[in-house]
């Protein structure tokens, strides 16, 4: 029995060394997996939300096209009278994207003002008065951006 006890004592330390090695290797594998997962998470979040470059405000005036629009004029009950307008807007101190984002509001300004006009108001110097009125309203809408000019490229009253 003494031999058996001695051999049991010799065999006992060997599994402890193996279990320490296995535990150490398992810990290293878990650490590597955690580092790999963290790296993957960091890279995937960075790719999903790229940093957007700050848009530089243009100091030079630039031209923005206003889409062609048609509107009916106030006739007071007679036959319908329509106006077709194409225009360009000269602005300074902003970006093209900032002005283009406001395009629905600019078109609304045109439409609401034109619905109130009559055909007689647009004849003669009426186009100049229309330009000045629209220019003032658009300047208020694009407030931090300086509106320099409103240029009509097409103006047709039918």
Backbone bond lengths (Angstrom), bond angles and torsions (degrees), N, CA, C in turn:
res aa  C-N    CA-C-N  psi(-1)  N-CA   C-N-CA  omega(-1)  CA-C   N-CA-C  phi
1 X - - - 1.429 - - 1.517 111.55 -
2 X 1.287 113.82 -30.42 1.456 117.95 178.56 1.516 109.80 -63.91
3 X 1.354 115.18 -37.30 1.465 117.62 178.58 1.523 110.90 -65.81
4 X 1.295 113.68 -37.91 1.464 118.80 179.74 1.529 110.72 -66.40
5 X 1.306 118.53 -39.03 1.452 122.78 179.06 1.520 109.93 -67.37
6 X 1.329 116.85 -38.73 1.454 119.87 179.64 1.534 110.45 -67.95
7 X 1.324 115.12 -40.65 1.461 117.57 -179.55 1.519 110.50 -71.20
8 X 1.353 117.05 -33.66 1.457 118.85 176.21 1.524 110.26 -66.35
9 X 1.302 117.21 -36.82 1.457 121.49 179.49 1.519 110.94 -67.13
10 X 1.313 117.87 -33.86 1.465 121.33 -179.13 1.533 109.21 -75.58
11 X 1.335 116.55 -38.54 1.460 119.66 -178.18 1.530 112.05 -73.76
12 X 1.291 117.76 -25.62 1.459 120.97 -175.26 1.532 112.77 -66.35
13 X 1.319 122.52 -43.04 1.453 120.86 -178.68 1.543 113.01 -66.78
14 X 1.288 118.92 -30.21 1.462 121.13 -177.87 1.538 111.64 -61.54
15 X 1.350 121.20 -45.97 1.451 119.23 178.23 1.526 112.90 -65.16
16 X 1.321 118.23 -30.39 1.456 119.76 178.32 1.518 110.67 -65.04
17 X 1.318 118.32 -38.91 1.451 121.70 178.15 1.530 110.01 -65.72
18 X 1.334 116.00 -40.99 1.459 120.24 179.16 1.533 110.40 -66.97
19 X 1.321 116.63 -40.52 1.466 118.33 -179.94 1.530 110.70 -68.33
20 X 1.328 118.28 -33.00 1.462 120.63 176.26 1.531 110.17 -67.37
21 X 1.342 115.98 -40.52 1.461 119.88 179.38 1.529 110.28 -66.10
22 X 1.321 115.95 -43.52 1.467 120.35 179.62 1.528 110.17 -64.16
23 X 1.314 116.99 -42.48 1.454 121.26 178.12 1.533 111.02 -63.94
24 X 1.325 116.67 -41.16 1.456 121.10 178.14 1.532 111.27 -65.76
25 X 1.325 117.94 -43.11 1.466 121.70 178.09 1.535 111.62 -66.32
26 X 1.323 116.99 -38.73 1.463 120.65 178.15 1.531 110.08 -66.18
27 X 1.310 117.21 -40.37 1.468 121.06 177.45 1.532 111.39 -63.59
28 X 1.335 115.92 -41.05 1.470 119.88 178.33 1.527 110.31 -66.00
29 X 1.338 117.53 -39.80 1.465 120.66 178.96 1.529 110.68 -64.75
30 X 1.322 117.56 -41.08 1.465 121.17 178.54 1.536 109.88 -65.99
31 X 1.331 116.91 -40.19 1.457 121.08 178.29 1.530 111.00 -63.90
32 X 1.346 116.56 -44.27 1.462 119.96 177.41 1.530 111.57 -63.42
33 X 1.323 117.24 -40.21 1.464 120.63 178.62 1.535 110.42 -65.02
34 X 1.309 117.63 -39.98 1.462 121.09 179.08 1.529 110.57 -66.96
35 X 1.323 117.35 -42.51 1.463 120.33 177.59 1.527 111.02 -64.95
36 X 1.324 117.04 -41.47 1.465 120.55 177.88 1.519 111.57 -64.42
37 X 1.305 117.82 -41.77 1.460 121.80 178.15 1.519 111.51 -65.16
38 X 1.318 116.02 -41.65 1.465 120.07 177.88 1.524 111.44 -64.44
39 X 1.330 117.15 -41.47 1.465 120.93 177.47 1.522 110.66 -63.73
40 X 1.323 117.37 -43.66 1.473 121.22 179.12 1.532 110.76 -62.74
41 X 1.334 116.66 -43.09 1.471 121.07 179.19 1.523 110.33 -62.90
42 X 1.332 117.18 -43.27 1.456 121.51 -179.85 1.523 110.74 -63.50
43 X 1.326 117.56 -45.09 1.469 121.16 -179.36 1.523 111.64 -68.72
44 X 1.319 118.46 -38.96 1.464 119.97 -178.97 1.523 110.93 -70.42
45 X 1.311 118.99 -35.63 1.474 121.28 177.05 1.520 110.34 -68.82
46 X 1.321 117.05 -37.51 1.455 121.00 178.82 1.519 111.29 -67.73
47 X 1.315 118.39 -36.03 1.463 121.57 -179.87 1.521 111.06 -76.53
48 X 1.322 117.86 -31.13 1.462 120.70 -178.44 1.527 111.26 -74.43
49 X 1.302 117.84 -30.19 1.460 121.70 -178.42 1.529 109.71 -125.47
50 X 1.337 117.42 74.66 1.467 117.72 -179.47 1.526 110.54 -67.94
51 X 1.273 114.66 148.73 1.461 118.97 178.75 1.517 108.62 -71.20
52 X 1.304 115.68 129.55 1.452 119.90 179.62 1.520 108.67 -88.70
53 X 1.315 114.34 134.17 1.456 119.40 178.18 1.526 108.74 -69.54
54 X 1.298 115.74 139.07 1.463 119.91 179.37 1.522 108.79 -66.04
55 X 1.332 116.08 132.27 1.447 120.30 -179.80 1.517 109.07 -78.49
56 X 1.310 114.50 130.71 1.454 119.10 -178.35 1.525 109.28 -83.86
57 X 1.302 115.03 133.84 1.456 121.25 177.71 1.524 107.73 -72.97
58 X 1.339 115.67 132.93 1.456 120.18 -178.91 1.524 109.94 -84.62
59 X 1.329 115.34 124.36 1.457 119.97 178.11 1.525 111.70 -80.94
60 X 1.308 116.21 -28.71 1.459 120.48 178.93 1.525 110.08 -79.97
61 X 1.328 118.49 143.12 1.468 120.26 176.80 1.531 110.74 -63.81
62 X 1.306 115.85 143.94 1.458 120.83 176.46 1.521 108.93 -136.64
63 X 1.327 114.98 160.95 1.470 122.35 -174.69 1.522 109.42 -104.37
64 X 1.325 115.54 134.52 1.461 122.64 175.30 1.525 107.93 -119.72
65 X 1.330 116.48 127.71 1.462 120.61 178.39 1.518 110.76 -77.16
66 X 1.316 115.72 133.81 1.462 121.59 172.12 1.526 105.71 -98.73
67 X 1.311 118.42 125.39 1.464 119.58 -177.17 1.526 112.40 -58.41
68 X 1.326 115.16 150.90 1.461 121.10 178.19 1.518 109.12 -61.55
69 X 1.329 115.08 135.38 1.457 118.57 179.33 1.521 109.91 -136.17
70 X 1.314 114.56 150.77 1.462 121.87 176.78 1.521 107.93 -118.20
71 X 1.323 113.99 143.68 1.454 119.35 180.00 1.519 108.38 -146.68
72 X 1.324 115.42 152.11 1.469 118.46 174.25 1.522 108.91 -95.76
73 X 1.317 114.78 144.87 1.463 120.74 -178.43 1.519 110.06 -94.38
74 X 1.317 115.30 161.12 1.463 121.60 176.34 1.528 107.98 -74.29
75 X 1.341 116.42 115.31 1.463 119.93 -177.15 1.511 112.35 -107.00
76 X 1.253 118.75 -13.80 1.455 121.17 -178.74 1.524 112.57 77.42
77 X 1.309 118.66 21.28 1.458 121.02 173.03 1.508 115.27 110.58
78 X 1.322 120.92 -10.65 1.462 123.32 -179.98 1.515 111.27 -77.81
79 X 1.318 114.98 -151.42 1.464 118.90 178.55 1.530 109.40 -71.48
80 X 1.303 117.10 152.18 1.471 118.90 -178.32 1.536 111.12 -69.59
81 X 1.308 116.10 141.61 1.462 123.19 177.10 1.521 107.12 -122.84
82 X 1.336 114.48 129.27 1.457 120.19 -177.54 1.523 109.96 -114.81
83 X 1.321 115.51 153.04 1.456 121.99 174.98 1.540 107.11 -128.25
84 X 1.325 114.52 137.90 1.463 121.17 177.23 1.523 106.99 -119.37
85 X 1.336 116.08 125.28 1.466 121.04 -175.14 1.521 109.83 -130.70
86 X 1.328 114.91 134.04 1.465 122.83 166.97 1.519 106.07 -120.88
87 X 1.308 117.02 138.08 1.459 119.62 -176.32 1.520 110.41 -146.72
88 X 1.321 114.27 165.48 1.460 123.03 174.56 1.521 107.30 -129.91
89 X 1.310 114.68 148.20 1.451 121.09 -177.40 1.524 108.30 -118.70
90 X 1.315 116.91 127.02 1.458 120.89 177.32 1.525 107.84 -99.71
91 X 1.326 116.09 118.65 1.467 121.04 -176.64 1.528 109.66 -127.98
92 X 1.320 115.13 163.30 1.463 122.56 -179.95 1.526 108.24 -147.53
93 X 1.328 115.97 147.36 1.461 120.15 174.91 1.512 114.19 86.81
94 X 1.299 118.29 24.57 1.458 121.76 177.97 1.509 109.83 -152.21
95 X 1.298 116.70 -166.73 1.455 121.51 175.98 1.521 109.22 -116.17
96 X 1.315 114.83 158.49 1.459 119.84 178.84 1.531 109.99 -60.29
97 X 1.324 117.08 -40.31 1.465 121.28 -178.44 1.525 111.56 -64.17
98 X 1.332 116.80 -36.81 1.468 120.14 179.93 1.525 110.90 -67.10
99 X 1.335 116.72 -39.51 1.462 119.98 179.19 1.526 110.01 -72.63
100 X 1.324 116.18 -40.84 1.467 120.16 -179.54 1.530 111.29 -64.67
101 X 1.316 117.31 -30.92 1.468 120.40 177.21 1.527 111.38 -67.04
102 X 1.323 117.76 -25.54 1.465 122.94 179.55 1.530 112.80 -91.34
103 X 1.337 117.62 3.50 1.467 120.93 -174.86 1.539 113.45 -59.21
104 X 1.325 121.40 -39.99 1.469 118.87 176.56 1.535 113.21 -60.00
105 X 1.325 117.44 -37.58 1.460 120.57 177.94 1.535 110.59 -68.64
106 X 1.328 117.29 -37.10 1.463 120.94 178.26 1.525 109.70 -65.79
107 X 1.327 117.11 -42.94 1.459 120.34 177.86 1.525 111.04 -63.97
108 X 1.308 117.30 -36.12 1.460 121.16 177.08 1.526 110.74 -64.32
109 X 1.317 117.65 -38.53 1.471 121.31 177.08 1.524 109.57 -61.22
110 X 1.333 116.67 -45.83 1.469 120.30 178.03 1.521 110.99 -59.43
111 X 1.327 116.40 -50.84 1.462 120.31 -175.18 1.521 111.81 -62.86
112 X 1.315 117.22 -46.67 1.466 119.62 -177.16 1.529 111.33 -65.96
113 X 1.335 118.11 -36.34 1.465 119.68 178.77 1.525 111.15 -71.77
114 X 1.329 117.08 -40.38 1.463 120.40 -178.09 1.531 112.16 -68.63
115 X 1.312 118.20 -32.10 1.470 120.77 178.05 1.530 111.63 -64.36
116 X 1.326 117.20 -25.51 1.462 121.59 -179.74 1.532 112.90 -87.15
117 X 1.327 117.09 -15.76 1.473 121.12 -176.85 1.526 111.24 -83.29
118 X 1.312 114.89 153.52 1.469 121.22 172.25 1.521 108.29 -108.67
119 X 1.325 115.05 168.16 1.453 119.72 -179.10 1.534 110.60 -64.75
120 X 1.311 117.94 -37.05 1.462 121.71 179.66 1.530 111.68 -65.53
121 X 1.337 117.62 -33.40 1.464 120.86 179.15 1.516 112.44 -68.89
122 X 1.333 117.75 -23.36 1.454 120.92 -178.13 1.523 112.81 -94.35
123 X 1.302 118.53 -1.93 1.462 120.29 179.96 1.527 109.89 -87.43
124 X 1.326 116.97 152.42 1.463 121.49 178.72 1.517 111.56 67.34
125 X 1.333 116.40 -124.58 1.462 121.81 179.93 1.531 112.26 -78.54
126 X 1.303 117.43 3.71 1.464 121.08 179.95 1.516 112.95 -61.94
127 X 1.335 116.86 -31.34 1.466 120.30 178.12 1.528 109.57 -66.05
128 X 1.314 117.04 -39.05 1.461 120.88 177.50 1.529 110.69 -64.90
129 X 1.328 116.71 -44.08 1.477 120.45 177.82 1.522 110.85 -64.16
130 X 1.334 117.06 -39.15 1.468 121.38 176.46 1.526 110.17 -60.78
131 X 1.323 116.49 -46.27 1.461 121.56 179.79 1.519 110.91 -59.76
132 X 1.319 118.03 -46.48 1.461 122.04 -178.68 1.529 111.61 -64.80
133 X 1.325 116.60 -41.39 1.467 120.09 180.00 1.527 110.72 -66.41
134 X 1.329 116.98 -44.53 1.471 120.42 179.63 1.522 110.98 -67.41
135 X 1.319 117.11 -39.22 1.461 121.51 179.61 1.532 111.09 -60.44
136 X 1.314 116.74 -43.24 1.463 120.28 178.25 1.522 112.78 -65.18
137 X 1.324 116.47 -41.84 1.474 119.84 -179.44 1.520 111.78 -69.34
138 X 1.321 117.34 -38.44 1.466 120.77 179.09 1.528 109.78 -69.09
139 X 1.321 117.60 -37.06 1.468 120.82 177.65 1.522 111.10 -61.11
140 X 1.321 116.98 -37.48 1.470 120.20 177.20 1.528 110.14 -68.24
141 X 1.320 117.53 -39.67 1.474 121.59 -178.99 1.532 111.24 -65.22
142 X 1.332 117.40 -40.53 1.466 121.51 -177.56 1.528 111.50 -97.07
143 X 1.302 118.31 31.09 1.464 126.89 -166.82 1.532 117.17 -32.10
144 X 1.297 123.49 -57.03 1.472 116.77 -177.30 1.525 112.57 -70.76
145 X 1.323 117.34 -20.51 1.463 121.92 179.24 1.524 107.96 -91.01
146 X 1.314 116.36 133.02 1.468 121.17 -178.32 1.523 109.80 -81.71
147 X 1.331 116.64 122.38 1.466 122.17 176.39 1.517 106.86 -94.70
148 X 1.327 116.04 118.54 1.467 120.04 -174.15 1.518 112.67 -94.69
149 X 1.353 116.91 -38.29 1.456 118.21 -175.28 1.520 110.25 -159.34
150 X 1.309 115.22 155.58 1.460 123.65 174.00 1.521 106.09 -122.78
151 X 1.314 116.71 120.02 1.458 122.30 -174.89 1.524 109.16 -115.58
152 X 1.322 117.09 120.03 1.461 121.19 176.24 1.524 108.22 -83.68
153 X 1.323 116.63 126.54 1.460 120.76 176.36 1.521 111.13 -101.53
154 X 1.310 117.25 -23.29 1.449 121.89 176.92 1.526 107.93 -147.39
155 X 1.330 115.97 132.22 1.461 120.18 179.26 1.516 106.57 -144.72
156 X 1.311 116.64 108.24 1.463 121.79 -175.22 1.521 108.97 -129.33
157 X 1.319 116.99 124.43 1.458 122.68 175.60 1.527 107.39 -111.34
158 X 1.305 116.21 126.80 1.465 120.64 -178.14 1.513 110.21 -123.74
